[in-house]
């Protein structure tokens, strides 16, 4: 059987002349230059010809492990990078602050529901109540079911998009339609370029749908796009790998 397989599938061995031609076609490695680059990692890392795959391979070679810890006193994430060779580098990254809604401004759940009910679906109302630090009667967070039960007990009608005089969307949805981030959209609101209203602090911004196609908004959005960095697309899709100090 083995003889049959060998006869049926002969092994192809290229002639020695072809092997010699392939070997000669390979680029000659300058050992001195290679060792010099090993001592100048930033040059290799930042070279335009260095691809992301090469950087990933360098990371696997250089980094043994990364240990993450949290510093509650400074509200930072502390990253301890353990490099091959025994050295360590500490990197501190600021964490996003949460719970910054002023407690003295927090309305009662009943007051918030009476003002926001009918303007947003129950899911959005639950998010807003939690953002405004409102609690249920037993101290629990709000869910869609709890909002619906409380709204029905208060006699507040359910949100119906077909009964709204001026179609509205949230600031997040408006940012998606405009092709910009929420922070840039909020900046346009603060500058008076993008019309938006907020019934209560912490509640979603209400943006008229028809305002998205206005000339002022179009110019404002184009200004945001023009200010984007040269490598914006690469940063958006994590195509650029970064290491501290390089």
C-alpha positions as a Python dict, from the first residue, in 0.01 Angstrom:
ca = {
    (1, 'X'): (0, 0, 0),
    (2, 'X'): (282, 239, 90),
    (3, 'X'): (459, 161, -238),
    (4, 'X'): (136, 235, -425),
    (5, 'X'): (93, 572, -253),
    (6, 'X'): (453, 662, -325),
    (7, 'X'): (409, 572, -686),
    (8, 'X'): (77, 757, -713),
    (9, 'X'): (199, 1074, -541),
    (10, 'X'): (561, 1134, -629),
    (11, 'X'): (749, 1391, -424),
    (12, 'X'): (859, 1692, -626),
    (13, 'X'): (1214, 1803, -562),
    (14, 'X'): (1324, 2120, -738),
    (15, 'X'): (1655, 2105, -923),
    (16, 'X'): (1962, 2234, -744),
    (17, 'X'): (1988, 2520, -991),
    (18, 'X'): (1640, 2644, -891),
    (19, 'X'): (1731, 2627, -521),
    (20, 'X'): (2045, 2824, -586),
    (21, 'X'): (1846, 3088, -776),
    (22, 'X'): (1594, 3118, -490),
    (23, 'X'): (1874, 3154, -238),
    (24, 'X'): (2045, 3421, -446),
    (25, 'X'): (1718, 3615, -485),
    (26, 'X'): (1675, 3656, -109),
    (27, 'X'): (1787, 3992, 30),
    (28, 'X'): (2121, 3996, 203),
    (29, 'X'): (2082, 4058, 577),
    (30, 'X'): (2319, 4319, 712),
    (31, 'X'): (2391, 4180, 1057),
    (32, 'X'): (2551, 4502, 1177),
    (33, 'X'): (2251, 4708, 1066),
    (34, 'X'): (2013, 4459, 1228),
    (35, 'X'): (2194, 4482, 1562),
    (36, 'X'): (2195, 4860, 1535),
    (37, 'X'): (1817, 4865, 1489),
    (38, 'X'): (1780, 4640, 1793),
    (39, 'X'): (1938, 4920, 1999),
    (40, 'X'): (1708, 5184, 1845),
    (41, 'X'): (1358, 5046, 1892),
    (42, 'X'): (1175, 5382, 1853),
    (43, 'X'): (1315, 5418, 1500),
    (44, 'X'): (1190, 5072, 1403),
    (45, 'X'): (856, 5127, 1577),
    (46, 'X'): (781, 5466, 1421),
    (47, 'X'): (909, 5388, 1072),
    (48, 'X'): (634, 5434, 809),
    (49, 'X'): (721, 5095, 662),
    (50, 'X'): (662, 4911, 991),
    (51, 'X'): (328, 4731, 969),
    (52, 'X'): (93, 4656, 1258),
    (53, 'X'): (173, 4285, 1232),
    (54, 'X'): (542, 4363, 1286),
    (55, 'X'): (459, 4575, 1591),
    (56, 'X'): (248, 4295, 1734),
    (57, 'X'): (538, 4053, 1694),
    (58, 'X'): (768, 4303, 1866),
    (59, 'X'): (525, 4330, 2158),
    (60, 'X'): (518, 3951, 2197),
    (61, 'X'): (897, 3953, 2210),
    (62, 'X'): (941, 4253, 2440),
    (63, 'X'): (652, 4223, 2686),
    (64, 'X'): (617, 3926, 2919),
    (65, 'X'): (307, 4039, 3106),
    (66, 'X'): (102, 4345, 3203),
    (67, 'X'): (-52, 4366, 3550),
    (68, 'X'): (-344, 4604, 3599),
    (69, 'X'): (-443, 4756, 3934),
    (70, 'X'): (-679, 5036, 4038),
    (71, 'X'): (-581, 5339, 4245),
    (72, 'X'): (-903, 5460, 4405),
    (73, 'X'): (-732, 5760, 4564),
    (74, 'X'): (-638, 5910, 4225),
    (75, 'X'): (-908, 5730, 4021),
    (76, 'X'): (-646, 5584, 3786),
    (77, 'X'): (-574, 5247, 3632),
    (78, 'X'): (-215, 5147, 3711),
    (79, 'X'): (-50, 4926, 3449),
    (80, 'X'): (277, 4752, 3541),
    (81, 'X'): (455, 4638, 3224),
    (82, 'X'): (705, 4354, 3278),
    (83, 'X'): (959, 4372, 2995),
    (84, 'X'): (1175, 4087, 2875),
    (85, 'X'): (1506, 4125, 3058),
    (86, 'X'): (1357, 4208, 3397),
    (87, 'X'): (1277, 4579, 3371),
    (88, 'X'): (940, 4722, 3470),
    (89, 'X'): (747, 5032, 3363),
    (90, 'X'): (450, 5181, 3547),
    (91, 'X'): (186, 5356, 3335),
    (92, 'X'): (-107, 5542, 3488),
    (93, 'X'): (-426, 5598, 3289),
    (94, 'X'): (-704, 5822, 3416),
    (95, 'X'): (-1034, 5639, 3458),
    (96, 'X'): (-1365, 5783, 3345),
    (97, 'X'): (-1534, 5942, 3642),
    (98, 'X'): (-1883, 5819, 3724),
    (99, 'X'): (-2148, 5930, 3965),
    (100, 'X'): (-2071, 6300, 3920),
    (101, 'X'): (-2436, 6410, 3917),
    (102, 'X'): (-2475, 6660, 4207),
    (103, 'X'): (-2672, 6492, 4481),
    (104, 'X'): (-2841, 6821, 4577),
    (105, 'X'): (-2986, 6849, 4223),
    (106, 'X'): (-3124, 6496, 4210),
    (107, 'X'): (-3504, 6514, 4174),
    (108, 'X'): (-3741, 6260, 4318),
    (109, 'X'): (-3837, 5970, 4094),
    (110, 'X'): (-4197, 6088, 4084),
    (111, 'X'): (-4097, 6441, 3984),
    (112, 'X'): (-3863, 6312, 3712),
    (113, 'X'): (-4123, 6073, 3569),
    (114, 'X'): (-4389, 6343, 3559),
    (115, 'X'): (-4159, 6571, 3356),
    (116, 'X'): (-3997, 6309, 3134),
    (117, 'X'): (-4289, 6070, 3089),
    (118, 'X'): (-4426, 6071, 2737),
    (119, 'X'): (-4107, 6217, 2592),
    (120, 'X'): (-3898, 5899, 2602),
    (121, 'X'): (-3957, 5523, 2602),
    (122, 'X'): (-3944, 5343, 2937),
    (123, 'X'): (-3594, 5211, 2870),
    (124, 'X'): (-3457, 5563, 2821),
    (125, 'X'): (-3643, 5679, 3132),
    (126, 'X'): (-3478, 5404, 3338),
    (127, 'X'): (-3133, 5510, 3216),
    (128, 'X'): (-3208, 5873, 3297),
    (129, 'X'): (-3338, 5799, 3647),
    (130, 'X'): (-3028, 5596, 3728),
    (131, 'X'): (-2804, 5871, 3589),
    (132, 'X'): (-2980, 6127, 3809),
    (133, 'X'): (-2919, 5904, 4115),
    (134, 'X'): (-3290, 5844, 4166),
    (135, 'X'): (-3380, 5527, 4357),
    (136, 'X'): (-3693, 5323, 4390),
    (137, 'X'): (-3884, 5315, 4717),
    (138, 'X'): (-3679, 5017, 4838),
    (139, 'X'): (-3346, 5167, 4725),
    (140, 'X'): (-3308, 4967, 4404),
    (141, 'X'): (-3196, 5087, 4062),
    (142, 'X'): (-3452, 5148, 3791),
    (143, 'X'): (-3533, 4898, 3519),
    (144, 'X'): (-3771, 4917, 3226),
    (145, 'X'): (-4030, 4709, 3415),
    (146, 'X'): (-4009, 4924, 3728),
    (147, 'X'): (-4045, 5243, 3523),
    (148, 'X'): (-4350, 5105, 3345),
    (149, 'X'): (-4517, 5005, 3674),
    (150, 'X'): (-4451, 5346, 3833),
    (151, 'X'): (-4560, 5533, 3519),
    (152, 'X'): (-4887, 5342, 3505),
    (153, 'X'): (-4956, 5408, 3875),
    (154, 'X'): (-4900, 5780, 3815),
    (155, 'X'): (-5128, 5776, 3511),
    (156, 'X'): (-4855, 5895, 3275),
    (157, 'X'): (-4915, 5788, 2913),
    (158, 'X'): (-4666, 5569, 2733),
    (159, 'X'): (-4435, 5727, 2479),
    (160, 'X'): (-4584, 5723, 2130),
    (161, 'X'): (-4361, 5849, 1848),
    (162, 'X'): (-4663, 5890, 1616),
    (163, 'X'): (-4820, 6150, 1845),
    (164, 'X'): (-4514, 6375, 1868),
    (165, 'X'): (-4558, 6708, 1687),
    (166, 'X'): (-4185, 6748, 1609),
    (167, 'X'): (-3994, 6419, 1563),
    (168, 'X'): (-3706, 6403, 1811),
    (169, 'X'): (-3407, 6175, 1855),
    (170, 'X'): (-3146, 6147, 2126),
    (171, 'X'): (-2809, 6316, 2099),
    (172, 'X'): (-2643, 5977, 2061),
    (173, 'X'): (-2863, 5888, 1765),
    (174, 'X'): (-2805, 6231, 1614),
    (175, 'X'): (-2428, 6185, 1644),
    (176, 'X'): (-2454, 5848, 1466),
    (177, 'X'): (-2652, 6000, 1180),
    (178, 'X'): (-2406, 6290, 1149),
    (179, 'X'): (-2103, 6060, 1155),
    (180, 'X'): (-1939, 6221, 1460),
    (181, 'X'): (-1890, 6122, 1823),
    (182, 'X'): (-2129, 6221, 2102),
    (183, 'X'): (-1875, 6462, 2250),
    (184, 'X'): (-1848, 6654, 1923),
    (185, 'X'): (-2227, 6660, 1889),
    (186, 'X'): (-2261, 6800, 2242),
    (187, 'X'): (-2001, 7062, 2155),
    (188, 'X'): (-2215, 7169, 1861),
    (189, 'X'): (-2513, 7196, 2097),
    (190, 'X'): (-2319, 7410, 2345),
    (191, 'X'): (-2208, 7639, 2062),
    (192, 'X'): (-2567, 7682, 1946),
    (193, 'X'): (-2510, 7510, 1612),
    (194, 'X'): (-2713, 7195, 1676),
    (195, 'X'): (-3057, 7269, 1828),
    (196, 'X'): (-3129, 7049, 2131),
    (197, 'X'): (-3324, 7067, 2456),
    (198, 'X'): (-3288, 6888, 2789),
    (199, 'X'): (-3589, 6874, 3018),
    (200, 'X'): (-3385, 6787, 3329),
    (201, 'X'): (-3009, 6779, 3394),
    (202, 'X'): (-2900, 6421, 3331),
    (203, 'X'): (-3189, 6341, 3099),
    (204, 'X'): (-3126, 6272, 2728),
    (205, 'X'): (-3090, 6567, 2494),
    (206, 'X'): (-3378, 6598, 2248),
    (207, 'X'): (-3266, 6688, 1896),
    (208, 'X'): (-3518, 6772, 1620),
    (209, 'X'): (-3470, 6535, 1328),
    (210, 'X'): (-3519, 6813, 1074),
    (211, 'X'): (-3229, 7009, 1225),
    (212, 'X'): (-2977, 6747, 1111),
    (213, 'X'): (-3012, 6856, 749),
    (214, 'X'): (-2969, 7230, 809),
    (215, 'X'): (-2681, 7418, 649),
    (216, 'X'): (-2544, 7538, 984),
    (217, 'X'): (-2524, 7183, 1117),
    (218, 'X'): (-2364, 7060, 795),
    (219, 'X'): (-2093, 7327, 820),
    (220, 'X'): (-2039, 7250, 1189),
    (221, 'X'): (-2002, 6877, 1124),
    (222, 'X'): (-1760, 6942, 838),
    (223, 'X'): (-1553, 7152, 1076),
    (224, 'X'): (-1537, 6860, 1318),
    (225, 'X'): (-1425, 6627, 1040),
    (226, 'X'): (-1161, 6872, 917),
    (227, 'X'): (-1007, 6888, 1265),
    (228, 'X'): (-960, 6514, 1289),
    (229, 'X'): (-597, 6395, 1309),
    (230, 'X'): (-425, 6256, 1004),
    (231, 'X'): (-443, 5899, 1132),
    (232, 'X'): (-801, 5925, 1262),
    (233, 'X'): (-924, 5613, 1080),
    (234, 'X'): (-633, 5406, 1209),
    (235, 'X'): (-702, 5511, 1568),
    (236, 'X'): (-1074, 5443, 1528),
    (237, 'X'): (-1019, 5083, 1424),
    (238, 'X'): (-716, 5013, 1648),
    (239, 'X'): (-482, 4971, 1351),
    (240, 'X'): (-211, 5168, 1531),
    (241, 'X'): (-45, 4982, 1816),
    (242, 'X'): (113, 5211, 2076),
    (243, 'X'): (365, 5147, 2353),
    (244, 'X'): (455, 5397, 2627),
    (245, 'X'): (763, 5603, 2545),
    (246, 'X'): (784, 5490, 2182),
}
